[in-house]
Amino acid sequence: MRTLPLAGPRAESAQGTGIRGVGWLAGGVAAALGIFFVVSSPTLGGVRACLVVWLVTWCAWAVLIRPRVDVQDDVIVLIGSVRDVRIPAARVDAVRVRAYLELVVGRRRYTSAAVGFRPSSLARGHADLARGLVSEGGRREVESATAYAAEYLRSVVAQARERGGEAPPITSSVAWIPLGSLIVLVLAAVAAFSL
Amino acid sequence: MIRFIFVRLITGLLVVFLVSVATFLMFFAAPNDVARTMAGKAATPETIALINHRLGLDQPLWHQYGHFIWRALHGDLGYDYYHQRSVVSIIKGAAPVSLSIAFGAAILWMILGVGSGIISAVRPRSFMDRALNVLALIFYSMPTFVLGSMLLFFLYFKLTSAGHAWFPAAGYVPWFGKPDPSNPQHGFWPWMHHLILPWVTLALVTAAAYTRFTRGSMLEVLSEDYIRTARAKGISERRVVFRHALRSALTPVVTQFGIDLAILAGGTVVTEQLFGMHGLGWNSLTAITNQDLPVIVGILLVVSVFVVVANFLVDLIYAVLDPRVRLY
């Protein structure tokens, strides 16, 4: 898990580094393998093999690398594999972080795999932090970027609710870059295999 | 929960993909001339070219990798270079041996390791605690082949010499299936009888680490507030230890157990070699010695799947062991 500043002082981003490491490695290897297949054997077979391993790259990128949680001006943006959801912090009733992040808005729950404890670390005593029962520096000092991200999201929500006012509606949009690249890859693979 | 399983499944598949690429590149793309080794010293270039063609080694790399993955997805891991036996049949024959050794030893080391860890933690700094710690250190620092050789010498050789043939020297007897005509023994008791020494060897060496894990973890959990509360409520000490403390204390032990079991299931090279059992470890060693690439790659893939599945199961077991861990 890491946090890094984005555009301005009120913008933060969080992503899990553990699974992202696997994602970068597998995605990078598959991408390089695809290029190598085409370069070493510029035939239809090489192109087919390249497209198949690039689908692995897409999978690694979309499922493990792309998911992210951004906080921009009191809006929590859950960036998913093929869908992004913008949730005004003032609308969030509860922030739960267990194996992944869960934002409760009324009866609906919005989740993101970008922020979450590994089950082993939940078992090692981060569970109280995950439930929001103990703050960092409280009963048990836990050094964890996930715990920090969870606390940060809770503080953003608490501040937004304190300020009050009319919160904008929750919006959801399709992420066209991953979806488009998947469609292109699948179409290219279908074409290559039917030739 | 579904999201957790989905992400873990994708991660696991990507790890297996990485292992497949790494093993393929290491063994198929590395400059080792299998055809020349198979053809012998007096082989002509034509013979070598023919062998390369038959093995598919003259095809482009993408073709070899694609062919390898495609066949693997259809349950075909190729044929061993020297005897033309199917790799899947080799693994099918060897896996029960390795799994028998690994699971039996695992049960034994969990009983010994966790049991002694609890005794040590419940009475810290007592004579029992110190004695168990010393024993754990002795076995922890003892290589498997030393302990195995000692057990064979005393429990097989010495006892048999004295007329008490209580333990067999070597070999594996199957529990299920048709008996081998050369070795008519099979069934549960002969199977267990032949596995006792390998189990004890592996269990004693591994249990030592579990004693220390369990002790450390139990001491930490026993100092928690909720344990004091449970004692203050008048709950019996046995219930406090086994019902409240042990469940939480077992989580780090379970992590290690998953990894150890998966690795052992993939073959215990030294133990199998020592006790003459032809499991995955023995087959891996033979294949590495002969540069029998399809067998090595096949076994490595199976072991990587074991490790991925074991890690996934361990994560699910956390949620069962510790009520604070909820994966939704």
Interface residues (C-beta under 8 A of the other chain):
Chain A: I19 V22 G23 L25 A26 V29 A30 L33 F36 F37 S40 S41 T43 G45 G46 R48 A49 C50 V52 V56 C59 A60 V63 L64 R98 A99 Y100 E102 T111 A113 R118 P119 S120 L122 A123 R124 A127 D128
Chain B: R3 F4 F6 V7 I10 T11 L14 V15 F17 L18 V21 P60 L61 W62 H63 Y65 G66 S248 T251 P252 T255 V314 D315 L316 Y318 A319 L321 D322 R324 V325 R326 L327 Y328
